[in-house]
Amino acid sequence: GAFGGAGGEGGGYTTDLRGSPGILYGAPSLIPLEGGSGGGWGGGTDGGRQGGISGGAVQVVSASGIEIGVDGWVDASGCGGLAGYSYIRSEGGGGGGSGGAILLEAPDVTMLGSLSANGGGGAAGGSYQAETMNGENGQRASDEPALGGTAMSEFACDGGAGSGLGITAGMIAPPCDESPDLYNAGGGGGGAGKIRINSLTGSTSGLTSPPLGSEAATAGSLNLR
């Protein structure tokens, strides 16, 4: 899934079999306020597995000030994709859901804790007689990427990691070693969501993921109409 950062491409042993990544949308100002997008379904003759749910949208408004303490956090991260069950069923892993939206608006905003809108990890493809791993959910209060699922046999491929560590895009699912026998591909990682802080004064010394100053996390002046 994509929102503030692009989604990762799904796996596959040839380019034409790799799932297309989600693309960016929405305004940096978060007007209108909207959430992220879910991860794409995995491919396969049996329909593949479901992508992760996206992060939602939260807006906090105050007429005086907003303070997020050192131990405080606001999280709108996406969920990991679901993994396939069996290579016999030809199930590709679902993509990770994108992060959602966080909008803070007040004359004074002091952020000492964390704001996170990370993408979820893509799931691994179906493996022979072994349930493979789902993608991890986007990390709360962290900029560490959610890990993609790990395939449990030679008949499937891993999923891509979600956004994190300053990178807004989800990671591409690893290719299946250029082999047509490894056809249960993993899902791509989810892209970052969006963060917006509108204020007149204040400071941001805590963690924001995606990071402030990136295309997915911005600051603006408060409109006092």
Buried (B, 14 or more C-beta within 10 A) or exposed (E): BBBBBBBBBBBBBEEEBBBEBBEBEBEBBBEEBBBBBBBBBBBBEBEBBBBBBBBBBBEEEBEEBBBBEEEBBBBBBBBBBBBBBBBEBBBBBBBBBBBBBBBBBBBBBBBBBBBBBBBBBBBBBBBEEBEBBBBBBBBBBBBBBBBBBBBBBEBBBBBBBBBBEEBBBBBBBBBBEEEEEBBBBBBBBBBBBBBBBBBEEBEBEBBBBBBBEBEBBBBEEBEEE
